[in-house]
């Protein structure tokens, strides 16, 4: 099955998986070589990127940037052995601690992944790193929230931001590794860029007229569902009452990602509910002890 290829600027392309939740990767083309931002999860899809790059970027891929340690973004990195692999230090740590074991389990269930190998980045950074190649500048910045290792990649000359999982059709906050307050701060940091487009971690590309409103909507969504959960718990509501709140009640469509956004929304609500209940129980124990 062919991937979806979209040109977002003169020298910048986006590749979207048809096999796994519309995850996106990007390629910045220069006369001196290419800068690949993430890969696609299945070797057959990443090889389509390689074949395309051979035609339009004969100097080859010089750098691969991992914006997050998640399998769907990094599994193709091993197919670029001659490229410098760049990631945040947390990304490297998480690949070592969790990625190798997770891949072994995935191979048992998905035959196509049997050839995949975890490639650890050799160039790691803490706050950010700037990659300059052939007249293009890609500024990679730490933007934690959905996970502590998330980074965004700003292609300055093209005014394109590859936002990784920081920007999605619905924010994902239900992971134990998510930090909601950091998530909101990272989203707010995106206002400073004058962008023509944002490439979401998954799903459609956001064009200039959607950039600011999409950032606004993501922050508002997180605040709204936090308020919703706290209000329902204070009213003595149940989980069933909570799950009556549809994604469309929060300015989000249920259509993207094959309808998975509604499932993600429900998981967000339940995660916040359990967190609030734990805080409530801890407060009671503290009061009883006093």
N, C-alpha and C positions, 0 to 999 in steps of 0.2 A: 504494500500500500504506500503510495507516494505521500511525502510530507507536503505541507502547505508552505510555499515560499512567497514572501512579501517584501517589496522594496520600500523601506521607510524613509530613505534619504539617498542622495546620489551614490554613496559608497557604503551604505549600510543595509543589511538584509536581515530578515527575521524568518526563522524556520519553526513551524508549528507541528507538533506530533499529532498524528491521527490515531495513534495506538494507546496513548496514555494522557488523559485529562488535559489535552490541548496545551501541554507544556511548551514553552518557547525557548529557543536559543537564538543567538545573533552572530553576525559576521561583519566586521569592519574591514573593508578592502583598501589597501594602499599599494603603491608601486613596489614597496619594499617587503610586502607580505601582508598576511591577514591577522587580525585579532579576533579570536572566537570567544564569545561570551556564553558560557555553559554549553552543554551538549544535549543530545536527546537520549532517552533511556534505553532504546534498543539499538544494537549494532547496525541493523539494516537501515534504520533512519539516520543515524549519524554518518553512515557511509554515503548516503545521498548528499549530505552536506559536503563531504570530502570530494565527491565527484563534481559537484557544482563549483566548489572552490578551485579545483584544478583548471576549470575553464576561465574563470574571471580573475583568479588570483594566482598566476603562474609562479610567483615567488614563494608560495606555500604559506601555511599557517605558522606564524612565529610565536604567538602567545595564545594560551587557553586560560580563561579566567573562570574559576568556580565561584559563583555568587552565594552558594549554600551547599551544605554537605549532603543534601537529600539525593537519593538514588536517581531520580528522574532528571536531575541536572548534571550529575557527574559521571554516570556510567560509561559515557562515550569518551572520557578523557584518555583512556589507554590507547585509543586509536591515533593519537598524535604524539608518538614517542620523541619526535624531534623538536617539539614545541616546548617553550618554557611554561610550566603550569603555575598559576598564581592563585592564591586564596588567602583569606584571613586565617590567623593562627588558630582560632577556634574551629574553623572548618577542618583544618588538618587534624586537630586533636579529635574531633568528632568522627572523622573518617577512620582514624586509627582505633578509637574506642568502640565504635558501633558499626561503621560501614563494612568492615571486612566480614564480621559475623553475619550481618544482615544480608550481604551478598551471597554468602554460602547457603543461607536458608532460601533466598530467592531462586537460586539455581536449581534447587530441588523441585520447585513448582513451575518454573518457566524455562523450558529447554533453550530458548533463544539466548538466554543470559549466560549459558555455560562457558562461553569464551571470554566473558567480561572479567577484567581485573581492576581492582582498586588502585588507582595511581595517586600517590600522595604528592601534594604540591611542594616544590623546592623553594619557590619564592613566597614567603609568608610575610604578612604585615599586621600591625596592630590597629591603627586608626584608618589609614588609607594609603594608596599607592597610585602613582601616575605612570601610565604606559604611553610612551611616545614612539610612533613608527610612521615613516613615510608621510609626514604632514598631518597626521591624525593624533589626537590626544584623548585617551580614555582615562578618566579619573575614577578609581574604584574606592568607594567609601563604606565604612562600617555603618550598618543601619539595622541594628538588632530590634527584635520585637517578636515576629513569628518564631524565631529561633535565635540563639545568641550569636550565631555565625553569619547571619544574613548581611550581604553587601549589595549596594547598587552600583551600576557602572554608567557613568555619564560620558557620552561621546560629544565632546564640547563643540567641535566644528559643525556637527550635524544637528545639535540641540535635541539629541535623543537620549532618553534615560531607560536603561534596562533595569527594571525595579525588582527583579527576582520575586520572591513570595511576599515582599512588603506590600505590593499592590496586586490584588486579585479581584475577581468579580464579587467576592465577599471576603472580608478579612478573616484569616484563620487564627483563632485565639485558643483553640481547645487543646493544644499540645501542652504537656507538662513543662516543656522547655520555653513556652511563650512567656513574655513579660509585657503585660498590657500597657503599663505606663511608658516603657521604652518604645513600644509599638507606636503609641501616639506621638511621642517626641520625634521618632524617625520619620513618620508621615509629615509632621510639621516642618521638618528640615527640607522637604522637597519644594516648599514654596519659594525658596531663594533662587531656584533655577528658572531660566527663561527657556522653556521647552517647546519644541514643535510636536513631540509625541512621547508617550510612555509605553514601553513594552512591558506588559504585565508578566508575572511569573507563569501564569496560565491564562489562556483566553485571548480576547480581541485586543488589538493595539488601540490605545487611546490617542486621539488626535488633539491638536492644539486647543480646540474649543471645549474639549472634555477634561483637560489636564487638571485645572484648579478645582473644578466641580467634583471630580473623582476623588481628589485628596480630601476635600471637604466632606464628601459623603462617607468616606472610610472612617474618618475621625468621628463623625456624627453617629455612625452605626455603632461603633464600639461604645461610645458614651450612652447611647440610647438603650442598648441591651443590658448594660450594667445597671442603669436606672430601672429598667423594667424588672430585672431579677430582684433587685432590692425591694422594689415596691410590692411585688407579688408575695415575697416572703413575709414582709411586714403585714400583709393582709391575710396571711394564713392560707395562701393558695397552694395548690398541689403541682406536681410535675406535669400532670395532664393539662392543667390550666396554662402552664408555661408554654407547652408545645402547641397551644392553639394560636400562638403568635407566628404568623406566616412571614417569610422573608419579604414579601411584597408590602407588608406593613412598615417596612424600614427602608423604603425607597430603593429596593433592589429587585431585579428581575429574577425569576426562577428558571429562566431559559438557558443562560450560559452554562458551559461545561456539561452539556447533556442533561441539565436539570440537577446536577450534583450540588448546586448552591443551596438548595433547600435542606439537603442532608447536612451540609457543612454548618448552616445556620442553626439547625437543631442541636448539633454537637456543641456549638458555641454556647447556646443557652444552657444546656445540661452541665457543661463544664463550669460556667459561672455559678449555676445553682449549687453544685456540690461544693465549690469554694466558699460560697456564702454560708452554707449550712455548717461547714467545718469551723468557720469563724464564729458562728453563733454558738456551737457546742463548746468551743474553747472559752468563749466569754462566760458561759454558764458555769463551767468548771472553775474558772478563776474567781467568779463571784461566790461560789459555794466554799471555796478554799479560804476566802477572806472572811 
